[in-house]
């Protein structure tokens, strides 16, 4: 906003403010000044003094606010008559520190010496480096002086101001800064105290309260102008940003703290998610309105989330949480002071006075005291619960001690019984020891006789062991002879080849009897593959299983049964029916017929081989696999196993 003041020589209007030597301070009522709206923003000081424009001035108490339309230009006319001789200088203080642009004209007929300042300018632009706007009025004795103010503001506001002389102004400065210093000192103490509690205890409620107090401090610093005066005097853009965003931050931190203090997620699990959503939506709308829309209705977005949070406190209090009543009391005072601030932001000046301007500071100090008392009550409740728990524990310990006394008495009796039993046992042990000594002498004599007999038995055992070895060798030769002579059944055959591992082991020895050679690259070095008895080439990683390139490749039934089927078909020269083979092996006839055809073809190829012998073993047929493709698996180098 811009404010202009002109000196005497203008016609004296009816709304003249009278000052005299006996007065020290005057609050300027709306009826004592006139307002002219300048939507174009092009009028000059000379223009507003022309008769046509002068008639458009309206007395301040006839309009709802001084500046009804944010962003427009307003001219304010103030007439002051000085009676008698003035002993001190008079100063005009504008209490609204958020006016964006102000022009003050010391002379009525000339723009020479005009003072240009406002919230959009650095603090150095003000003649007096004070949080509010302060102007010295050049009053002439026994004359009426007309002053003009040219104002621009981004929000609705009113021309709230006071006239003070030098001495009351100095006293006011001292009192105001002392009170504000004490207030911010209390806030700092609360921040440090609760932050220390959070660091030592780890309870998040203290951290959330610290954030809430800091956001309140930011609102106060932006509202009373101390932040711009002391913290960021060279950054007016930051001042505007803090003024716009600090109430939004206050809403966020208040909801963040209040929900935790009231245990809303645990006590109201169905209602709390809605509160959280409404708060986030309100914050988003407020940011949108503040940064882009500038509708001027953003203050109403605070009512719903604040109302829901107070309703949460009421429900929690009704639910039996006693500290909630202190929360309702403390924040009711803060809510009232916030309402006063919203009215000022809307330009409604009805309740604007010193008490309402600083009501939030007083309310917040009261809140700190009340919540401190609530914390004390909460600690007392915890202490009482601890004492009750300790009383129960003492009773339990007393019962435990009584039980322990009974147990000690029982242990004493047990010890007496134990001593008596030990005495009896010692007598029995002594008697038994004597008996054992006599028996040991008898046993020693018998041992000498047994040693002589053991010598004879050792000779006999060696002879028997030799006979057993010979018998096992003869038995194996007899079984192999019976196999070769077609006289063995499947039970006896499975004793020679008891399982798949034995069959594969025999097949590997038969297959690579002349040594291993890779079928792909001819390399002779190998390592074990993933499957049992398979071999992997160490050069090309080609894997060959035990059954690859044999008659058992891709065999779908037991390897032992396959061995026995080959044995039966070979030893009977292929004259063994599939029905009989199905009965012996307990397999389907179709499976036996298919496998028998495969074996017969292998036998015919073997008979046509150049190295075929008339009475050769049936196992030579196993190595025949004409027409089949061997299994193979190429493994990446990093998957290779340890080379043998």
VMD Tcl script that draws the C-alpha trace (Angstrom):
set ca {
  {0.00 0.00 0.00}
  {0.97 3.62 -0.40}
  {0.25 6.40 2.10}
  {0.55 10.16 1.45}
  {0.39 13.06 3.89}
  {-0.07 16.70 2.92}
  {0.49 19.80 5.06}
  {-1.97 22.61 5.79}
  {-3.77 24.95 3.38}
  {-6.56 22.59 2.34}
  {-10.19 23.36 3.34}
  {-10.98 21.92 6.74}
  {-13.44 18.97 6.45}
  {-15.86 17.95 9.16}
  {-13.83 14.88 10.18}
  {-10.97 16.87 11.70}
  {-8.76 15.31 14.38}
  {-7.90 17.67 17.22}
  {-4.49 17.47 18.99}
  {-3.27 19.64 21.84}
  {-0.30 19.95 24.13}
  {-1.94 17.92 26.91}
  {-2.50 14.85 24.70}
  {0.08 12.10 24.35}
  {-1.71 9.41 22.34}
  {-4.79 9.20 20.09}
  {-6.35 6.18 18.39}
  {-7.59 7.21 14.94}
  {-11.23 6.19 14.62}
  {-12.67 5.41 11.12}
  {-14.89 8.52 11.40}
  {-11.75 10.70 11.49}
  {-10.46 9.90 8.00}
  {-11.85 9.66 4.43}
  {-11.22 7.09 1.68}
  {-11.06 7.32 -2.12}
  {-10.83 4.17 -4.27}
  {-8.57 4.40 -7.33}
  {-9.10 1.22 -9.39}
  {-6.88 2.49 -12.21}
  {-3.99 3.35 -9.91}
  {-3.16 6.38 -12.10}
  {-4.28 9.25 -9.84}
  {-1.63 11.57 -8.46}
  {-1.57 13.80 -5.40}
  {-2.70 16.76 -7.51}
  {-5.53 14.73 -9.05}
  {-7.10 13.69 -5.74}
  {-7.16 17.34 -4.59}
  {-9.22 18.43 -7.59}
  {-12.86 19.22 -6.68}
  {-14.21 16.34 -8.80}
  {-12.08 13.77 -7.02}
  {-12.33 15.42 -3.60}
  {-16.11 14.90 -3.65}
  {-15.58 11.15 -4.09}
  {-13.89 10.76 -0.68}
  {-16.08 8.72 1.72}
  {-15.77 8.80 5.49}
  {-14.06 5.67 6.91}
  {-17.00 4.56 9.07}
  {-19.27 4.48 5.97}
  {-17.39 1.62 4.24}
  {-16.85 -1.94 5.52}
  {-13.06 -1.81 5.13}
  {-10.52 0.73 4.03}
  {-9.31 -1.52 1.20}
  {-12.15 -3.79 0.08}
  {-10.48 -4.94 -3.16}
  {-6.95 -6.38 -2.75}
  {-4.50 -5.10 -5.33}
  {-6.36 -1.84 -5.98}
  {-5.08 1.61 -4.99}
  {-6.75 3.60 -2.19}
  {-6.22 7.22 -1.14}
  {-6.76 8.09 2.51}
  {-7.24 11.68 3.68}
  {-6.55 12.66 7.29}
  {-7.08 16.20 8.67}
  {-5.35 17.15 11.94}
  {-5.69 20.49 13.75}
  {-3.03 21.45 16.31}
  {-4.32 23.65 19.15}
  {-1.88 25.85 20.97}
  {1.85 25.35 21.20}
  {3.11 21.76 20.76}
  {5.96 20.77 23.05}
  {6.72 17.44 21.32}
  {6.70 15.99 17.82}
  {3.79 13.79 16.75}
  {4.23 10.44 14.98}
  {1.74 8.38 13.03}
  {2.10 4.56 13.47}
  {0.39 2.18 11.06}
  {-0.30 -1.00 13.03}
  {-0.70 -3.25 9.97}
  {2.84 -4.24 8.98}
  {1.61 -6.19 5.91}
  {0.72 -3.20 3.71}
  {2.62 -3.83 0.50}
  {3.21 -0.30 -0.78}
  {3.04 3.06 1.02}
  {3.75 6.59 -0.20}
  {3.87 9.38 2.33}
  {3.82 13.03 1.13}
  {4.99 15.58 3.75}
  {3.66 18.47 1.61}
  {0.14 18.87 0.29}
  {0.87 20.92 -2.82}
  {4.06 19.13 -3.86}
  {5.33 15.58 -4.12}
  {8.76 16.76 -3.05}
  {10.07 14.87 -0.02}
  {7.60 11.96 -0.43}
  {8.49 8.83 1.58}
  {8.09 5.56 -0.33}
  {8.14 2.30 1.66}
  {6.04 -0.82 2.36}
  {6.24 -4.55 2.99}
  {7.49 -5.10 -0.58}
  {10.61 -3.06 0.17}
  {13.64 -3.69 2.31}
  {13.60 -2.50 5.89}
  {16.29 0.05 5.01}
  {13.64 1.94 2.98}
  {11.98 3.03 6.24}
  {13.23 6.15 7.99}
  {12.60 4.43 11.32}
  {13.70 0.73 11.33}
  {10.62 -0.42 13.21}
  {8.38 -3.45 12.65}
  {5.37 -1.16 11.97}
  {5.34 1.87 9.68}
  {6.19 5.09 11.55}
  {5.97 8.61 10.10}
  {6.71 11.98 11.67}
  {3.89 14.54 11.10}
  {4.96 18.15 10.45}
  {2.12 19.86 12.39}
  {1.79 23.64 12.45}
  {0.52 25.37 15.60}
  {-3.13 26.49 15.56}
  {-3.56 25.26 12.00}
  {-5.31 22.34 10.32}
  {-3.14 20.11 8.18}
  {-4.50 17.70 5.58}
  {-2.57 14.51 4.92}
  {-3.04 12.00 2.10}
  {-2.06 8.34 2.09}
  {-1.74 6.29 -1.07}
  {-2.11 2.57 -0.14}
  {-1.82 -0.76 -1.97}
  {-2.25 -4.19 -0.34}
  {-2.61 -7.79 -1.58}
  {-5.16 -8.51 1.17}
  {-8.12 -6.77 2.73}
  {-7.16 -4.50 5.60}
  {-8.16 -1.34 7.46}
  {-6.36 1.86 8.30}
  {-5.58 0.97 11.92}
  {-3.25 3.59 13.35}
  {-2.33 5.74 16.34}
  {-0.92 9.18 16.92}
  {1.77 9.34 19.60}
  {4.23 11.90 20.84}
  {7.89 11.11 21.41}
  {7.81 10.18 25.10}
  {4.78 7.81 24.99}
  {6.23 6.31 21.82}
  {9.50 5.49 23.60}
  {7.61 4.01 26.57}
  {5.47 1.98 24.16}
  {8.56 0.65 22.39}
  {10.14 -0.41 25.68}
  {6.97 -2.09 26.98}
  {6.10 -3.78 23.69}
  {9.56 -5.20 23.05}
  {9.88 -6.34 26.66}
  {6.61 -8.27 26.45}
  {7.44 -9.70 23.02}
  {10.91 -10.67 24.23}
  {9.40 -12.46 27.22}
  {6.87 -14.17 24.96}
  {9.47 -15.43 22.48}
  {11.69 -16.38 25.42}
  {8.93 -18.64 26.73}
  {8.56 -20.18 23.26}
  {12.30 -20.78 23.05}
  {12.36 -22.38 26.49}
  {9.47 -24.66 25.53}
  {11.20 -25.65 22.28}
  {14.51 -26.45 24.00}
  {12.80 -28.24 26.92}
  {10.59 -30.45 24.75}
  {13.41 -31.11 22.31}
  {15.61 -32.32 25.17}
  {12.77 -34.55 26.39}
  {12.46 -36.00 22.90}
  {16.22 -36.65 22.66}
  {16.35 -38.34 26.07}
  {13.03 -40.21 26.04}
  {12.41 -40.70 22.33}
  {8.66 -39.96 22.61}
  {7.45 -38.51 19.29}
  {4.80 -36.35 20.96}
  {7.53 -33.99 22.20}
  {9.03 -33.65 18.71}
  {5.61 -32.95 17.22}
  {4.97 -30.33 19.91}
  {8.34 -28.69 19.10}
  {7.35 -28.46 15.42}
  {3.99 -27.01 16.42}
  {5.61 -24.36 18.65}
  {8.10 -23.45 15.90}
  {5.32 -23.03 13.33}
  {3.38 -20.86 15.82}
  {6.51 -18.78 16.36}
  {6.81 -18.31 12.60}
  {3.19 -17.14 12.43}
  {3.80 -14.67 15.27}
  {7.03 -13.39 13.70}
  {5.24 -12.78 10.39}
  {2.12 -11.33 12.05}
  {3.81 -8.80 14.36}
  {6.60 -7.92 11.89}
  {9.52 -8.89 14.14}
  {10.68 -11.53 11.66}
  {11.09 -8.90 8.95}
  {12.71 -6.47 11.38}
  {15.34 -8.84 12.78}
  {15.58 -12.09 10.78}
  {15.13 -11.24 7.07}
  {15.14 -7.41 6.74}
  {16.77 -7.54 3.27}
  {14.39 -10.12 1.80}
  {10.87 -8.67 1.43}
  {9.89 -11.48 -0.96}
  {10.69 -13.99 1.76}
  {8.60 -11.91 4.16}
  {5.60 -12.21 1.83}
  {6.21 -15.94 1.44}
  {6.35 -16.49 5.21}
  {3.19 -14.43 5.72}
  {1.36 -16.57 3.15}
  {2.67 -20.03 4.08}
  {3.14 -19.90 7.86}
  {-0.62 -20.36 8.63}
  {-0.65 -23.41 6.33}
  {2.39 -24.82 8.12}
  {0.65 -24.14 11.44}
  {-2.38 -26.19 10.30}
  {-0.15 -29.08 9.27}
  {1.94 -29.16 12.47}
  {-1.14 -28.64 14.68}
  {-2.89 -31.65 13.12}
  {0.36 -33.63 13.25}
  {0.72 -32.89 16.98}
  {-2.95 -32.99 18.03}
  {-3.63 -36.46 16.59}
  {-0.62 -37.87 18.41}
  {-1.42 -36.10 21.70}
  {-5.00 -37.38 21.64}
  {-4.00 -40.90 20.51}
  {-6.56 -40.50 17.71}
  {-5.27 -43.39 15.52}
  {-5.75 -45.83 18.43}
  {-8.87 -44.35 20.05}
  {-10.74 -43.40 16.84}
  {-9.45 -45.79 14.15}
  {-12.42 -45.16 11.83}
  {-12.61 -41.36 12.18}
  {-8.88 -40.54 12.22}
  {-8.19 -41.47 8.54}
  {-10.90 -39.03 7.46}
  {-9.33 -36.27 9.57}
  {-5.96 -36.96 7.98}
  {-7.45 -36.83 4.47}
  {-9.37 -33.59 5.13}
  {-6.24 -31.92 6.54}
  {-4.17 -32.90 3.49}
  {-6.88 -31.77 1.06}
  {-7.28 -28.44 2.91}
  {-3.52 -27.85 2.84}
  {-3.44 -28.60 -0.89}
  {-6.31 -26.17 -1.58}
  {-4.69 -23.50 0.59}
  {-1.39 -23.84 -1.28}
  {-3.23 -23.68 -4.61}
  {-5.15 -20.56 -3.56}
  {-2.08 -18.88 -2.04}
  {0.31 -19.50 -4.93}
  {-1.99 -19.25 -7.97}
  {-5.69 -18.46 -7.45}
  {-5.51 -15.57 -4.93}
  {-9.26 -15.81 -4.40}
  {-9.20 -14.24 -0.96}
  {-11.34 -17.04 0.44}
  {-8.46 -19.22 1.60}
  {-9.15 -18.54 5.27}
  {-12.36 -20.56 5.11}
  {-10.37 -23.72 4.28}
  {-9.01 -23.63 7.84}
  {-12.41 -24.04 9.49}
  {-13.17 -27.65 8.46}
  {-9.86 -29.30 9.54}
  {-9.68 -27.27 12.77}
  {-13.30 -28.11 13.52}
  {-12.70 -31.82 12.91}
  {-9.65 -31.81 15.18}
  {-11.61 -30.16 18.00}
  {-14.35 -32.73 17.47}
  {-11.71 -35.47 17.78}
  {-10.61 -33.94 21.10}
  {-14.22 -33.88 22.26}
  {-14.78 -37.54 21.33}
  {-11.56 -38.61 23.02}
  {-12.52 -36.66 26.16}
  {-15.94 -38.30 26.14}
  {-14.12 -41.63 25.80}
  {-12.36 -41.13 29.16}
  {-9.03 -39.53 28.18}
  {-8.77 -36.82 30.87}
  {-5.90 -34.72 29.37}
  {-8.17 -34.03 26.39}
  {-10.17 -31.52 28.46}
  {-7.05 -29.39 28.89}
  {-6.46 -29.64 25.15}
  {-10.00 -28.37 24.50}
  {-9.55 -25.48 26.95}
  {-6.11 -24.41 25.74}
  {-6.85 -24.57 22.02}
  {-10.26 -22.95 22.41}
  {-8.44 -19.77 23.45}
  {-6.06 -20.15 20.49}
  {-9.03 -20.71 18.17}
  {-10.65 -17.47 19.38}
  {-7.43 -15.53 18.76}
  {-7.15 -17.13 15.29}
  {-10.68 -15.94 14.54}
  {-9.59 -12.39 15.43}
  {-6.64 -12.75 13.06}
  {-8.90 -14.01 10.25}
  {-11.23 -11.05 10.74}
  {-8.28 -8.69 10.44}
  {-7.13 -10.48 7.29}
  {-10.62 -10.08 5.84}
  {-10.53 -6.38 6.63}
  {-13.28 -6.57 9.27}
  {-12.11 -4.06 11.84}
  {-14.95 -4.31 14.36}
  {-13.00 -6.23 17.01}
  {-9.57 -4.81 16.23}
  {-7.84 -3.41 19.32}
  {-4.69 -3.98 21.33}
  {-6.20 -6.94 23.21}
  {-7.33 -8.78 20.07}
  {-4.12 -8.04 18.14}
  {-2.01 -9.68 20.85}
  {-4.67 -12.22 21.92}
  {-2.89 -15.06 20.12}
  {0.31 -14.39 22.07}
  {-1.59 -14.45 25.36}
  {-3.61 -17.52 24.30}
  {-0.50 -19.41 23.33}
  {1.22 -18.65 26.65}
  {-1.90 -19.88 28.45}
  {-1.87 -22.94 26.24}
  {1.72 -23.70 27.25}
  {0.80 -23.46 30.93}
  {-2.37 -25.54 30.57}
  {-0.69 -28.25 28.50}
  {2.18 -28.34 30.97}
  {-0.37 -28.97 33.70}
  {-1.94 -31.65 31.49}
  {1.45 -33.26 31.09}
  {1.88 -33.19 34.88}
  {-1.50 -34.84 35.36}
  {-0.58 -37.45 32.78}
  {2.70 -38.13 34.58}
  {0.81 -38.33 37.90}
  {-1.59 -40.85 36.37}
  {1.36 -42.87 35.14}
  {2.95 -42.61 38.60}
  {-0.25 -43.79 40.32}
  {-0.50 -46.70 37.89}
  {3.15 -47.51 38.61}
  {2.53 -47.44 42.38}
  {-0.46 -49.75 42.00}
  {1.60 -52.08 39.86}
  {4.39 -51.99 42.45}
  {1.86 -52.83 45.21}
  {0.72 -55.85 43.25}
  {4.33 -56.79 42.69}
  {5.08 -56.53 46.44}
  {2.16 -58.87 47.19}
  {3.41 -61.29 44.59}
  {6.93 -61.11 46.05}
  {5.54 -61.73 49.58}
  {3.74 -64.84 48.33}
  {6.89 -65.86 46.54}
  {8.95 -65.52 49.75}
  {6.43 -67.65 51.63}
  {6.68 -70.27 48.93}
  {10.46 -70.09 49.12}
  {10.36 -70.63 52.92}
  {8.23 -73.74 52.42}
  {10.64 -74.90 49.76}
  {13.65 -74.37 52.08}
  {11.95 -76.45 54.79}
  {11.23 -79.18 52.26}
  {14.86 -79.08 51.12}
  {16.05 -79.41 54.73}
  {13.91 -82.48 55.23}
  {15.14 -83.86 51.95}
  {18.73 -83.32 53.08}
  {18.11 -85.25 56.29}
  {16.61 -88.12 54.30}
  {19.53 -87.93 51.93}
  {22.08 -88.16 54.77}
  {20.27 -91.16 56.24}
  {20.14 -92.82 52.86}
  {23.83 -92.15 52.26}
  {24.75 -93.82 55.54}
  {22.77 -96.93 54.62}
  {24.20 -96.92 51.14}
  {27.78 -96.70 52.46}
  {27.20 -99.81 54.57}
  {25.70 -101.62 51.61}
  {28.55 -100.51 49.37}
  {31.16 -101.78 51.84}
  {29.45 -105.16 52.08}
  {28.99 -105.36 48.33}
  {32.62 -104.35 47.75}
  {33.80 -107.29 49.80}
  {31.55 -109.62 47.83}
  {32.82 -108.18 44.56}
  {36.45 -108.66 45.68}
  {35.80 -112.30 46.28}
  {33.98 -112.63 42.99}
  {36.78 -110.83 41.15}
  {39.31 -113.34 42.41}
  {37.08 -116.14 41.09}
  {36.68 -114.29 37.76}
  {40.45 -113.80 37.50}
  {40.95 -117.53 37.73}
  {38.26 -118.10 35.14}
  {39.82 -115.46 32.85}
  {43.08 -117.33 32.85}
  {41.26 -120.42 31.71}
  {39.35 -118.42 29.05}
  {42.58 -116.94 27.68}
  {43.88 -120.42 27.03}
  {40.57 -121.33 25.37}
  {40.55 -118.06 23.33}
  {43.87 -118.97 21.82}
  {42.41 -122.20 20.52}
  {39.28 -120.34 19.30}
  {41.36 -117.77 17.44}
  {43.00 -120.51 15.41}
  {39.61 -121.99 14.68}
  {38.13 -118.53 13.75}
  {40.92 -117.89 11.24}
  {40.23 -121.23 9.62}
  {36.49 -120.53 9.53}
  {37.04 -117.04 8.05}
  {39.15 -118.53 5.29}
  {36.41 -121.06 4.59}
  {33.77 -118.23 4.48}
  {35.80 -116.24 1.98}
  {36.19 -119.31 -0.19}
  {32.47 -120.04 0.08}
  {31.47 -116.45 -0.88}
  {33.83 -116.58 -3.85}
  {32.43 -119.94 -4.90}
  {28.86 -118.65 -4.40}
  {29.50 -115.60 -6.59}
  {31.08 -117.77 -9.26}
  {28.12 -120.11 -9.02}
  {25.64 -117.21 -9.38}
  {27.52 -115.79 -12.35}
  {27.65 -119.25 -13.82}
  {23.90 -119.58 -13.33}
  {23.37 -116.23 -14.96}
  {25.39 -117.28 -17.93}
  {23.60 -120.60 -17.99}
  {20.15 -118.94 -17.93}
  {19.29 -120.43 -14.51}
  {18.78 -117.26 -12.45}
  {15.47 -115.56 -11.57}
  {14.89 -111.81 -11.08}
  {15.43 -112.00 -7.30}
  {18.87 -113.54 -7.69}
  {19.66 -111.19 -10.59}
  {18.82 -108.13 -8.45}
  {21.34 -109.32 -5.83}
  {24.08 -108.85 -8.43}
  {22.58 -105.55 -9.65}
  {20.61 -104.39 -6.59}
  {19.71 -100.84 -7.71}
  {20.01 -98.22 -10.42}
  {23.31 -96.91 -9.05}
  {24.91 -100.38 -9.32}
  {23.63 -100.76 -12.88}
  {24.89 -97.30 -13.91}
  {28.23 -97.92 -12.22}
  {28.63 -101.16 -14.15}
  {27.47 -99.47 -17.38}
  {30.03 -96.63 -16.92}
  {32.88 -99.14 -16.37}
  {31.76 -101.03 -19.49}
  {31.22 -97.87 -21.59}
  {34.49 -96.12 -20.80}
  {36.66 -99.20 -20.20}
  {39.15 -97.95 -22.80}
  {39.16 -94.40 -21.34}
  {37.04 -91.26 -21.75}
  {37.01 -89.24 -24.98}
  {34.64 -86.32 -25.66}
  {32.30 -87.08 -28.55}
  {32.23 -83.41 -29.58}
  {35.87 -82.24 -29.42}
  {37.81 -85.44 -28.68}
  {39.23 -84.07 -25.42}
  {40.22 -86.71 -22.83}
  {39.91 -84.65 -19.64}
  {36.57 -84.62 -17.80}
  {34.86 -83.79 -14.54}
  {31.68 -85.06 -12.92}
  {28.41 -83.74 -14.27}
  {25.27 -82.80 -12.37}
  {23.59 -86.21 -12.90}
  {25.04 -89.31 -11.18}
  {27.85 -91.00 -13.16}
  {27.68 -88.38 -15.97}
  {30.87 -86.80 -17.30}
  {31.52 -83.27 -18.54}
  {34.30 -82.31 -20.93}
  {36.61 -79.76 -19.32}
  {37.21 -78.06 -22.65}
  {33.82 -77.63 -24.37}
  {31.57 -78.38 -21.34}
  {29.75 -81.14 -23.25}
  {27.89 -83.41 -20.80}
  {27.36 -87.10 -21.52}
  {25.21 -89.21 -19.19}
  {25.90 -92.85 -18.31}
  {23.03 -94.11 -20.50}
  {23.82 -91.92 -23.53}
  {24.73 -93.95 -26.66}
  {23.62 -97.21 -24.94}
  {20.62 -99.48 -25.19}
  {19.21 -97.88 -21.98}
  {19.06 -94.40 -23.42}
  {15.58 -92.86 -22.90}
  {14.42 -96.03 -21.08}
  {11.12 -95.25 -19.30}
  {11.20 -97.98 -16.60}
  {13.59 -99.31 -13.94}
  {17.20 -99.71 -14.99}
  {17.46 -102.98 -13.02}
  {14.44 -104.38 -14.87}
  {15.92 -103.21 -18.18}
  {19.18 -105.06 -17.35}
  {17.22 -108.21 -16.52}
  {15.10 -107.92 -19.71}
  {18.27 -107.65 -21.85}
  {19.70 -110.66 -19.96}
  {16.58 -112.79 -20.55}
  {16.22 -111.91 -24.22}
  {19.92 -112.43 -24.91}
  {20.29 -115.70 -23.05}
  {17.16 -117.10 -24.79}
  {18.35 -115.89 -28.20}
  {15.32 -113.57 -28.46}
  {12.84 -116.40 -27.95}
  {11.16 -114.90 -24.95}
  {7.57 -113.71 -25.33}
  {6.47 -110.23 -24.35}
  {3.66 -111.77 -22.24}
  {6.14 -113.74 -20.14}
  {8.47 -110.74 -19.93}
  {5.51 -108.59 -18.73}
  {4.71 -111.16 -16.03}
  {8.31 -111.46 -14.81}
  {9.03 -107.72 -14.78}
  {5.53 -106.58 -13.71}
  {5.31 -104.17 -16.65}
  {2.69 -103.53 -19.34}
  {2.93 -105.92 -22.28}
  {3.14 -103.04 -24.74}
  {6.16 -101.63 -22.95}
  {7.84 -105.06 -22.84}
  {7.12 -105.65 -26.56}
  {8.62 -102.26 -27.58}
  {11.73 -102.81 -25.47}
  {12.17 -106.43 -26.67}
  {12.08 -105.23 -30.29}
  {14.78 -102.69 -29.45}
  {16.92 -105.43 -27.84}
  {16.42 -107.87 -30.75}
  {17.55 -105.21 -33.22}
  {20.64 -104.57 -31.09}
  {21.37 -108.33 -30.95}
  {21.14 -108.60 -34.76}
  {23.51 -105.64 -35.19}
  {25.90 -107.22 -32.67}
  {25.95 -110.55 -34.53}
  {26.88 -108.68 -37.71}
  {29.73 -106.82 -36.00}
  {33.30 -107.71 -36.98}
  {34.46 -108.30 -33.38}
  {31.49 -110.57 -32.49}
  {32.35 -113.79 -30.59}
  {30.05 -116.79 -30.29}
  {30.01 -117.10 -26.50}
  {30.50 -113.47 -25.52}
  {28.70 -111.92 -22.51}
  {25.20 -110.51 -22.86}
  {26.45 -107.13 -21.57}
  {27.99 -106.29 -24.96}
  {24.46 -105.66 -26.24}
  {24.05 -102.80 -23.74}
  {26.52 -100.62 -25.66}
  {24.49 -100.71 -28.87}
  {22.37 -97.55 -29.51}
  {22.15 -97.17 -33.29}
  {19.50 -94.67 -34.42}
  {19.34 -92.89 -31.04}
  {20.65 -89.43 -30.18}
  {22.65 -88.97 -27.02}
  {21.61 -86.49 -24.36}
  {23.78 -83.44 -24.04}
  {23.85 -80.28 -21.96}
  {26.16 -77.33 -22.48}
  {26.90 -75.52 -19.20}
  {28.19 -71.96 -18.98}
  {31.78 -71.62 -17.73}
  {30.72 -69.98 -14.45}
  {28.44 -73.00 -13.73}
  {31.15 -75.59 -14.24}
  {31.89 -77.86 -11.33}
  {35.32 -78.65 -9.91}
  {37.47 -80.49 -12.40}
  {38.47 -83.91 -11.12}
}
mol new
graphics top color blue
foreach p $ca { graphics top sphere $p radius 0.5 }
foreach p [lrange $ca 0 end-1] q [lrange $ca 1 end] { graphics top cylinder $p $q radius 0.2 }
display resetview
